[in-house]
Amino acid sequence: MTIWAAEVEVERRPDLPARRRAAEHAVQTLDRDDPAWRAAMNELQAVLTEAREATA
């Protein structure tokens, strides 16, 4: 239920889907050795954490 609530929160807020899409794109296109790849992974985690905290 928590995962579902976080996904709804991501879609409900205009800023979060755009941040998630950009981070997902970077993760999928960058080499894992690139520091930007780690930054993108951190951004994905930040988006999900923000959404979970908003629903708690």
PDB file of N, CA, C, O and CB in Angstrom:
ATOM      1  N   MET A   1       0.822  -1.189   0.000  1.00  0.00           N
ATOM      2  CA  MET A   1       0.000   0.000   0.000  1.00  0.00           C
ATOM      3  C   MET A   1       0.873   1.262   0.000  1.00  0.00           C
ATOM      4  O   MET A   1       0.533   2.256  -0.642  1.00  0.00           O
ATOM      5  CB  MET A   1      -0.939  -0.007   1.209  1.00  0.00           C
ATOM      6  N   THR A   2       1.986   1.215   0.716  1.00  0.00           N
ATOM      7  CA  THR A   2       2.885   2.361   0.802  1.00  0.00           C
ATOM      8  C   THR A   2       3.476   2.695  -0.566  1.00  0.00           C
ATOM      9  O   THR A   2       3.578   3.865  -0.937  1.00  0.00           O
ATOM     10  CB  THR A   2       4.006   2.085   1.810  1.00  0.00           C
ATOM     11  N   ILE A   3       3.861   1.668  -1.306  1.00  0.00           N
ATOM     12  CA  ILE A   3       4.426   1.879  -2.648  1.00  0.00           C
ATOM     13  C   ILE A   3       3.378   2.517  -3.553  1.00  0.00           C
ATOM     14  O   ILE A   3       3.674   3.461  -4.286  1.00  0.00           O
ATOM     15  CB  ILE A   3       4.926   0.537  -3.261  1.00  0.00           C
ATOM     16  N   TRP A   4       2.159   2.001  -3.499  1.00  0.00           N
ATOM     17  CA  TRP A   4       1.081   2.544  -4.321  1.00  0.00           C
ATOM     18  C   TRP A   4       0.813   4.003  -3.962  1.00  0.00           C
ATOM     19  O   TRP A   4       0.653   4.843  -4.848  1.00  0.00           O
ATOM     20  CB  TRP A   4      -0.199   1.709  -4.151  1.00  0.00           C
ATOM     21  N   ALA A   5       0.763   4.303  -2.676  1.00  0.00           N
ATOM     22  CA  ALA A   5       0.504   5.681  -2.246  1.00  0.00           C
ATOM     23  C   ALA A   5       1.610   6.619  -2.729  1.00  0.00           C
ATOM     24  O   ALA A   5       1.334   7.748  -3.135  1.00  0.00           O
ATOM     25  CB  ALA A   5       0.382   5.752  -0.711  1.00  0.00           C
ATOM     26  N   ALA A   6       2.848   6.159  -2.685  1.00  0.00           N
ATOM     27  CA  ALA A   6       3.959   6.991  -3.161  1.00  0.00           C
ATOM     28  C   ALA A   6       3.856   7.221  -4.662  1.00  0.00           C
ATOM     29  O   ALA A   6       4.116   8.328  -5.133  1.00  0.00           O
ATOM     30  CB  ALA A   6       5.309   6.339  -2.820  1.00  0.00           C
ATOM     31  N   GLU A   7       3.482   6.197  -5.419  1.00  0.00           N
ATOM     32  CA  GLU A   7       3.321   6.365  -6.872  1.00  0.00           C
ATOM     33  C   GLU A   7       2.216   7.360  -7.194  1.00  0.00           C
ATOM     34  O   GLU A   7       2.360   8.174  -8.106  1.00  0.00           O
ATOM     35  CB  GLU A   7       3.017   5.017  -7.538  1.00  0.00           C
ATOM     36  N   VAL A   8       1.131   7.302  -6.465  1.00  0.00           N
ATOM     37  CA  VAL A   8       0.042   8.265  -6.662  1.00  0.00           C
ATOM     38  C   VAL A   8       0.529   9.673  -6.349  1.00  0.00           C
ATOM     39  O   VAL A   8       0.209  10.618  -7.070  1.00  0.00           O
ATOM     40  CB  VAL A   8      -1.177   7.907  -5.777  1.00  0.00           C
ATOM     41  N   GLU A   9       1.298   9.813  -5.279  1.00  0.00           N
ATOM     42  CA  GLU A   9       1.829  11.129  -4.903  1.00  0.00           C
ATOM     43  C   GLU A   9       2.762  11.667  -5.985  1.00  0.00           C
ATOM     44  O   GLU A   9       2.723  12.856  -6.300  1.00  0.00           O
ATOM     45  CB  GLU A   9       2.572  11.047  -3.556  1.00  0.00           C
ATOM     46  N   VAL A  10       3.595  10.807  -6.551  1.00  0.00           N
ATOM     47  CA  VAL A  10       4.497  11.241  -7.628  1.00  0.00           C
ATOM     48  C   VAL A  10       3.676  11.786  -8.793  1.00  0.00           C
ATOM     49  O   VAL A  10       3.993  12.850  -9.325  1.00  0.00           O
ATOM     50  CB  VAL A  10       5.405  10.064  -8.105  1.00  0.00           C
ATOM     51  N   GLU A  11       2.647  11.087  -9.187  1.00  0.00           N
ATOM     52  CA  GLU A  11       1.835  11.514 -10.333  1.00  0.00           C
ATOM     53  C   GLU A  11       0.954  12.720 -10.015  1.00  0.00           C
ATOM     54  O   GLU A  11       0.588  13.475 -10.915  1.00  0.00           O
ATOM     55  CB  GLU A  11       0.967  10.366 -10.805  1.00  0.00           C
ATOM     56  N   ARG A  12       0.624  12.897  -8.778  1.00  0.00           N
ATOM     57  CA  ARG A  12      -0.249  13.995  -8.368  1.00  0.00           C
ATOM     58  C   ARG A  12       0.463  15.342  -8.403  1.00  0.00           C
ATOM     59  O   ARG A  12      -0.161  16.376  -8.641  1.00  0.00           O
ATOM     60  CB  ARG A  12      -0.786  13.739  -6.975  1.00  0.00           C
ATOM     61  N   ARG A  13       1.753  15.324  -8.168  1.00  0.00           N
ATOM     62  CA  ARG A  13       2.521  16.565  -8.110  1.00  0.00           C
ATOM     63  C   ARG A  13       3.252  16.803  -9.423  1.00  0.00           C
ATOM     64  O   ARG A  13       3.936  15.903  -9.912  1.00  0.00           O
ATOM     65  CB  ARG A  13       3.519  16.528  -6.944  1.00  0.00           C
ATOM     66  N   PRO A  14       3.128  17.984 -10.003  1.00  0.00           N
ATOM     67  CA  PRO A  14       3.708  18.240 -11.321  1.00  0.00           C
ATOM     68  C   PRO A  14       5.236  18.164 -11.376  1.00  0.00           C
ATOM     69  O   PRO A  14       5.787  17.828 -12.424  1.00  0.00           O
ATOM     70  CB  PRO A  14       3.278  19.581 -11.787  1.00  0.00           C
ATOM     71  N   ASP A  15       5.924  18.462 -10.294  1.00  0.00           N
ATOM     72  CA  ASP A  15       7.381  18.475 -10.326  1.00  0.00           C
ATOM     73  C   ASP A  15       7.993  17.076 -10.248  1.00  0.00           C
ATOM     74  O   ASP A  15       9.044  16.838 -10.843  1.00  0.00           O
ATOM     75  CB  ASP A  15       7.902  19.316  -9.194  1.00  0.00           C
ATOM     76  N   LEU A  16       7.377  16.171  -9.547  1.00  0.00           N
ATOM     77  CA  LEU A  16       7.986  14.866  -9.319  1.00  0.00           C
ATOM     78  C   LEU A  16       8.074  13.977 -10.560  1.00  0.00           C
ATOM     79  O   LEU A  16       9.118  13.356 -10.761  1.00  0.00           O
ATOM     80  CB  LEU A  16       7.221  14.154  -8.271  1.00  0.00           C
ATOM     81  N   PRO A  17       7.053  13.877 -11.397  1.00  0.00           N
ATOM     82  CA  PRO A  17       7.202  13.022 -12.587  1.00  0.00           C
ATOM     83  C   PRO A  17       8.323  13.497 -13.517  1.00  0.00           C
ATOM     84  O   PRO A  17       9.048  12.684 -14.091  1.00  0.00           O
ATOM     85  CB  PRO A  17       5.887  12.975 -13.360  1.00  0.00           C
ATOM     86  N   ALA A  18       8.456  14.806 -13.660  1.00  0.00           N
ATOM     87  CA  ALA A  18       9.510  15.337 -14.534  1.00  0.00           C
ATOM     88  C   ALA A  18      10.888  15.018 -13.966  1.00  0.00           C
ATOM     89  O   ALA A  18      11.795  14.635 -14.704  1.00  0.00           O
ATOM     90  CB  ALA A  18       9.351  16.863 -14.716  1.00  0.00           C
ATOM     91  N   ARG A  19      11.044  15.175 -12.664  1.00  0.00           N
ATOM     92  CA  ARG A  19      12.324  14.843 -12.025  1.00  0.00           C
ATOM     93  C   ARG A  19      12.622  13.355 -12.167  1.00  0.00           C
ATOM     94  O   ARG A  19      13.756  12.968 -12.451  1.00  0.00           O
ATOM     95  CB  ARG A  19      12.308  15.241 -10.534  1.00  0.00           C
ATOM     96  N   ARG A  20      11.609  12.530 -11.970  1.00  0.00           N
ATOM     97  CA  ARG A  20      11.819  11.084 -12.070  1.00  0.00           C
ATOM     98  C   ARG A  20      12.171  10.684 -13.498  1.00  0.00           C
ATOM     99  O   ARG A  20      13.086   9.886 -13.704  1.00  0.00           O
ATOM    100  CB  ARG A  20      10.569  10.326 -11.602  1.00  0.00           C
ATOM    101  N   ARG A  21      11.463  11.222 -14.483  1.00  0.00           N
ATOM    102  CA  ARG A  21      11.765  10.890 -15.889  1.00  0.00           C
ATOM    103  C   ARG A  21      13.184  11.284 -16.267  1.00  0.00           C
ATOM    104  O   ARG A  21      13.888  10.519 -16.926  1.00  0.00           O
ATOM    105  CB  ARG A  21      10.774  11.585 -16.826  1.00  0.00           C
ATOM    106  N   ALA A  22      13.606  12.471 -15.853  1.00  0.00           N
ATOM    107  CA  ALA A  22      14.961  12.929 -16.177  1.00  0.00           C
ATOM    108  C   ALA A  22      16.007  12.027 -15.523  1.00  0.00           C
ATOM    109  O   ALA A  22      17.000  11.664 -16.154  1.00  0.00           O
ATOM    110  CB  ALA A  22      15.160  14.391 -15.723  1.00  0.00           C
ATOM    111  N   ALA A  23      15.787  11.674 -14.281  1.00  0.00           N
ATOM    112  CA  ALA A  23      16.738  10.806 -13.586  1.00  0.00           C
ATOM    113  C   ALA A  23      16.750   9.411 -14.199  1.00  0.00           C
ATOM    114  O   ALA A  23      17.818   8.824 -14.373  1.00  0.00           O
ATOM    115  CB  ALA A  23      16.395  10.722 -12.092  1.00  0.00           C
ATOM    116  N   GLU A  24      15.583   8.874 -14.527  1.00  0.00           N
ATOM    117  CA  GLU A  24      15.520   7.548 -15.149  1.00  0.00           C
ATOM    118  C   GLU A  24      16.234   7.548 -16.497  1.00  0.00           C
ATOM    119  O   GLU A  24      16.934   6.592 -16.834  1.00  0.00           O
ATOM    120  CB  GLU A  24      14.057   7.103 -15.326  1.00  0.00           C
ATOM    121  N   HIS A  25      16.059   8.611 -17.260  1.00  0.00           N
ATOM    122  CA  HIS A  25      16.731   8.705 -18.557  1.00  0.00           C
ATOM    123  C   HIS A  25      18.246   8.700 -18.365  1.00  0.00           C
ATOM    124  O   HIS A  25      18.964   8.004 -19.083  1.00  0.00           O
ATOM    125  CB  HIS A  25      16.288   9.981 -19.313  1.00  0.00           C
ATOM    126  N   ALA A  26      18.720   9.467 -17.409  1.00  0.00           N
ATOM    127  CA  ALA A  26      20.163   9.523 -17.149  1.00  0.00           C
ATOM    128  C   ALA A  26      20.688   8.160 -16.716  1.00  0.00           C
ATOM    129  O   ALA A  26      21.748   7.729 -17.169  1.00  0.00           O
ATOM    130  CB  ALA A  26      20.479  10.577 -16.073  1.00  0.00           C
ATOM    131  N   VAL A  27      19.962   7.488 -15.852  1.00  0.00           N
ATOM    132  CA  VAL A  27      20.384   6.168 -15.382  1.00  0.00           C
ATOM    133  C   VAL A  27      20.471   5.179 -16.546  1.00  0.00           C
ATOM    134  O   VAL A  27      21.374   4.343 -16.594  1.00  0.00           O
ATOM    135  CB  VAL A  27      19.411   5.642 -14.309  1.00  0.00           C
ATOM    136  N   GLN A  28      19.541   5.281 -17.466  1.00  0.00           N
ATOM    137  CA  GLN A  28      19.495   4.334 -18.583  1.00  0.00           C
ATOM    138  C   GLN A  28      20.505   4.649 -19.676  1.00  0.00           C
ATOM    139  O   GLN A  28      20.863   3.763 -20.452  1.00  0.00           O
ATOM    140  CB  GLN A  28      18.114   4.314 -19.176  1.00  0.00           C
ATOM    141  N   THR A  29      20.973   5.891 -19.754  1.00  0.00           N
ATOM    142  CA  THR A  29      21.844   6.266 -20.869  1.00  0.00           C
ATOM    143  C   THR A  29      23.299   6.511 -20.478  1.00  0.00           C
ATOM    144  O   THR A  29      24.184   6.450 -21.331  1.00  0.00           O
ATOM    145  CB  THR A  29      21.308   7.489 -21.520  1.00  0.00           C
ATOM    146  N   LEU A  30      23.551   6.782 -19.222  1.00  0.00           N
ATOM    147  CA  LEU A  30      24.923   7.054 -18.786  1.00  0.00           C
ATOM    148  C   LEU A  30      25.633   5.767 -18.398  1.00  0.00           C
ATOM    149  O   LEU A  30      25.005   4.774 -18.033  1.00  0.00           O
ATOM    150  CB  LEU A  30      24.930   8.034 -17.606  1.00  0.00           C
ATOM    151  N   ASP A  31      26.933   5.808 -18.485  1.00  0.00           N
ATOM    152  CA  ASP A  31      27.760   4.705 -18.024  1.00  0.00           C
ATOM    153  C   ASP A  31      27.789   4.723 -16.502  1.00  0.00           C
ATOM    154  O   ASP A  31      27.813   5.792 -15.892  1.00  0.00           O
ATOM    155  CB  ASP A  31      29.198   4.794 -18.613  1.00  0.00           C
ATOM    156  N   ARG A  32      27.785   3.556 -15.896  1.00  0.00           N
ATOM    157  CA  ARG A  32      27.771   3.484 -14.433  1.00  0.00           C
ATOM    158  C   ARG A  32      29.019   4.074 -13.786  1.00  0.00           C
ATOM    159  O   ARG A  32      29.001   4.400 -12.599  1.00  0.00           O
ATOM    160  CB  ARG A  32      27.618   2.055 -13.999  1.00  0.00           C
ATOM    161  N   ASP A  33      30.072   4.211 -14.527  1.00  0.00           N
ATOM    162  CA  ASP A  33      31.293   4.819 -13.996  1.00  0.00           C
ATOM    163  C   ASP A  33      31.228   6.346 -13.994  1.00  0.00           C
ATOM    164  O   ASP A  33      32.056   7.004 -13.364  1.00  0.00           O
ATOM    165  CB  ASP A  33      32.493   4.360 -14.805  1.00  0.00           C
ATOM    166  N   ASP A  34      30.259   6.899 -14.688  1.00  0.00           N
ATOM    167  CA  ASP A  34      30.083   8.351 -14.762  1.00  0.00           C
ATOM    168  C   ASP A  34      29.485   8.847 -13.435  1.00  0.00           C
ATOM    169  O   ASP A  34      28.472   8.309 -12.988  1.00  0.00           O
ATOM    170  CB  ASP A  34      29.161   8.745 -15.977  1.00  0.00           C
ATOM    171  N   PRO A  35      30.082   9.846 -12.805  1.00  0.00           N
ATOM    172  CA  PRO A  35      29.521  10.379 -11.547  1.00  0.00           C
ATOM    173  C   PRO A  35      28.083  10.879 -11.701  1.00  0.00           C
ATOM    174  O   PRO A  35      27.324  10.893 -10.732  1.00  0.00           O
ATOM    175  CB  PRO A  35      30.394  11.515 -11.032  1.00  0.00           C
ATOM    176  N   ALA A  36      27.716  11.283 -12.895  1.00  0.00           N
ATOM    177  CA  ALA A  36      26.343  11.738 -13.133  1.00  0.00           C
ATOM    178  C   ALA A  36      25.349  10.592 -12.989  1.00  0.00           C
ATOM    179  O   ALA A  36      24.186  10.815 -12.653  1.00  0.00           O
ATOM    180  CB  ALA A  36      26.221  12.364 -14.527  1.00  0.00           C
ATOM    181  N   TRP A  37      25.801   9.365 -13.243  1.00  0.00           N
ATOM    182  CA  TRP A  37      24.925   8.193 -13.069  1.00  0.00           C
ATOM    183  C   TRP A  37      24.546   8.061 -11.596  1.00  0.00           C
ATOM    184  O   TRP A  37      23.378   7.845 -11.272  1.00  0.00           O
ATOM    185  CB  TRP A  37      25.625   6.884 -13.576  1.00  0.00           C
ATOM    186  N   ARG A  38      25.520   8.188 -10.710  1.00  0.00           N
ATOM    187  CA  ARG A  38      25.253   8.101  -9.267  1.00  0.00           C
ATOM    188  C   ARG A  38      24.350   9.248  -8.837  1.00  0.00           C
ATOM    189  O   ARG A  38      23.455   9.051  -8.015  1.00  0.00           O
ATOM    190  CB  ARG A  38      26.576   8.124  -8.455  1.00  0.00           C
ATOM    191  N   ALA A  39      24.568  10.431  -9.374  1.00  0.00           N
ATOM    192  CA  ALA A  39      23.715  11.581  -9.045  1.00  0.00           C
ATOM    193  C   ALA A  39      22.271  11.319  -9.478  1.00  0.00           C
ATOM    194  O   ALA A  39      21.331  11.671  -8.765  1.00  0.00           O
ATOM    195  CB  ALA A  39      24.252  12.867  -9.722  1.00  0.00           C
ATOM    196  N   ALA A  40      22.101  10.706 -10.637  1.00  0.00           N
ATOM    197  CA  ALA A  40      20.756  10.377 -11.118  1.00  0.00           C
ATOM    198  C   ALA A  40      20.094   9.342 -10.219  1.00  0.00           C
ATOM    199  O   ALA A  40      18.902   9.444  -9.930  1.00  0.00           O
ATOM    200  CB  ALA A  40      20.812   9.859 -12.562  1.00  0.00           C
ATOM    201  N   MET A  41      20.851   8.355  -9.777  1.00  0.00           N
ATOM    202  CA  MET A  41      20.300   7.362  -8.851  1.00  0.00           C
ATOM    203  C   MET A  41      19.887   8.021  -7.531  1.00  0.00           C
ATOM    204  O   MET A  41      18.849   7.689  -6.959  1.00  0.00           O
ATOM    205  CB  MET A  41      21.330   6.240  -8.589  1.00  0.00           C
ATOM    206  N   ASN A  42      20.702   8.945  -7.064  1.00  0.00           N
ATOM    207  CA  ASN A  42      20.362   9.686  -5.843  1.00  0.00           C
ATOM    208  C   ASN A  42      19.097  10.505  -6.035  1.00  0.00           C
ATOM    209  O   ASN A  42      18.278  10.614  -5.121  1.00  0.00           O
ATOM    210  CB  ASN A  42      21.518  10.601  -5.429  1.00  0.00           C
ATOM    211  N   GLU A  43      18.934  11.082  -7.218  1.00  0.00           N
ATOM    212  CA  GLU A  43      17.728  11.864  -7.516  1.00  0.00           C
ATOM    213  C   GLU A  43      16.488  10.965  -7.536  1.00  0.00           C
ATOM    214  O   GLU A  43      15.436  11.346  -7.023  1.00  0.00           O
ATOM    215  CB  GLU A  43      17.880  12.592  -8.872  1.00  0.00           C
ATOM    216  N   LEU A  44      16.612   9.791  -8.120  1.00  0.00           N
ATOM    217  CA  LEU A  44      15.481   8.850  -8.108  1.00  0.00           C
ATOM    218  C   LEU A  44      15.079   8.528  -6.675  1.00  0.00           C
ATOM    219  O   LEU A  44      13.896   8.538  -6.336  1.00  0.00           O
ATOM    220  CB  LEU A  44      15.840   7.549  -8.868  1.00  0.00           C
ATOM    221  N   GLN A  45      16.056   8.246  -5.849  1.00  0.00           N
ATOM    222  CA  GLN A  45      15.776   7.948  -4.444  1.00  0.00           C
ATOM    223  C   GLN A  45      15.144   9.140  -3.746  1.00  0.00           C
ATOM    224  O   GLN A  45      14.227   8.972  -2.942  1.00  0.00           O
ATOM    225  CB  GLN A  45      17.056   7.539  -3.720  1.00  0.00           C
ATOM    226  N   ALA A  46      15.620  10.336  -4.043  1.00  0.00           N
ATOM    227  CA  ALA A  46      15.072  11.544  -3.423  1.00  0.00           C
ATOM    228  C   ALA A  46      13.609  11.749  -3.807  1.00  0.00           C
ATOM    229  O   ALA A  46      12.792  12.135  -2.971  1.00  0.00           O
ATOM    230  CB  ALA A  46      15.897  12.770  -3.828  1.00  0.00           C
ATOM    231  N   VAL A  47      13.284  11.493  -5.061  1.00  0.00           N
ATOM    232  CA  VAL A  47      11.888  11.633  -5.514  1.00  0.00           C
ATOM    233  C   VAL A  47      10.996  10.666  -4.749  1.00  0.00           C
ATOM    234  O   VAL A  47       9.937  11.054  -4.255  1.00  0.00           O
ATOM    235  CB  VAL A  47      11.771  11.378  -7.045  1.00  0.00           C
ATOM    236  N   LEU A  48      11.416   9.415  -4.648  1.00  0.00           N
ATOM    237  CA  LEU A  48      10.603   8.420  -3.952  1.00  0.00           C
ATOM    238  C   LEU A  48      10.501   8.724  -2.457  1.00  0.00           C
ATOM    239  O   LEU A  48       9.443   8.549  -1.853  1.00  0.00           O
ATOM    240  CB  LEU A  48      11.187   7.021  -4.161  1.00  0.00           C
ATOM    241  N   THR A  49      11.586   9.173  -1.875  1.00  0.00           N
ATOM    242  CA  THR A  49      11.556   9.526  -0.452  1.00  0.00           C
ATOM    243  C   THR A  49      10.611  10.697  -0.217  1.00  0.00           C
ATOM    244  O   THR A  49       9.821  10.682   0.727  1.00  0.00           O
ATOM    245  CB  THR A  49      12.972   9.873   0.055  1.00  0.00           C
ATOM    246  N   GLU A  50      10.688  11.702  -1.066  1.00  0.00           N
ATOM    247  CA  GLU A  50       9.797  12.858  -0.939  1.00  0.00           C
ATOM    248  C   GLU A  50       8.334  12.453  -1.044  1.00  0.00           C
ATOM    249  O   GLU A  50       7.487  12.940  -0.295  1.00  0.00           O
ATOM    250  CB  GLU A  50      10.123  13.896  -2.006  1.00  0.00           C
ATOM    251  N   ALA A  51       8.049  11.563  -1.978  1.00  0.00           N
ATOM    252  CA  ALA A  51       6.659  11.102  -2.160  1.00  0.00           C
ATOM    253  C   ALA A  51       6.203  10.277  -0.955  1.00  0.00           C
ATOM    254  O   ALA A  51       5.078  10.438  -0.483  1.00  0.00           O
ATOM    255  CB  ALA A  51       6.529  10.261  -3.459  1.00  0.00           C
ATOM    256  N   ARG A  52       7.069   9.402  -0.463  1.00  0.00           N
ATOM    257  CA  ARG A  52       6.694   8.589   0.715  1.00  0.00           C
ATOM    258  C   ARG A  52       6.460   9.465   1.936  1.00  0.00           C
ATOM    259  O   ARG A  52       5.507   9.247   2.683  1.00  0.00           O
ATOM    260  CB  ARG A  52       7.787   7.547   1.025  1.00  0.00           C
ATOM    261  N   GLU A  53       7.314  10.445   2.143  1.00  0.00           N
ATOM    262  CA  GLU A  53       7.167  11.333   3.297  1.00  0.00           C
ATOM    263  C   GLU A  53       5.876  12.153   3.203  1.00  0.00           C
ATOM    264  O   GLU A  53       5.249  12.449   4.221  1.00  0.00           O
ATOM    265  CB  GLU A  53       8.382  12.271   3.406  1.00  0.00           C
ATOM    266  N   ALA A  54       5.490  12.511   2.000  1.00  0.00           N
ATOM    267  CA  ALA A  54       4.264  13.285   1.814  1.00  0.00           C
ATOM    268  C   ALA A  54       3.014  12.457   2.136  1.00  0.00           C
ATOM    269  O   ALA A  54       1.971  13.007   2.488  1.00  0.00           O
ATOM    270  CB  ALA A  54       4.188  13.807   0.379  1.00  0.00           C
ATOM    271  N   THR A  55       3.131  11.148   2.015  1.00  0.00           N
ATOM    272  CA  THR A  55       1.961  10.296   2.266  1.00  0.00           C
ATOM    273  C   THR A  55       1.948   9.716   3.674  1.00  0.00           C
ATOM    274  O   THR A  55       0.989   9.053   4.069  1.00  0.00           O
ATOM    275  CB  THR A  55       1.917   9.168   1.258  1.00  0.00           C
ATOM    276  N   ALA A  56       3.005   9.964   4.422  1.00  0.00           N
ATOM    277  CA  ALA A  56       3.087   9.393   5.798  1.00  0.00           C
ATOM    278  C   ALA A  56       2.245  10.174   6.772  1.00  0.00           C
ATOM    279  O   ALA A  56       2.198   9.837   7.955  1.00  0.00           O
ATOM    280  CB  ALA A  56       4.540   9.367   6.295  1.00  0.00           C
TER     281      ALA A  56
END
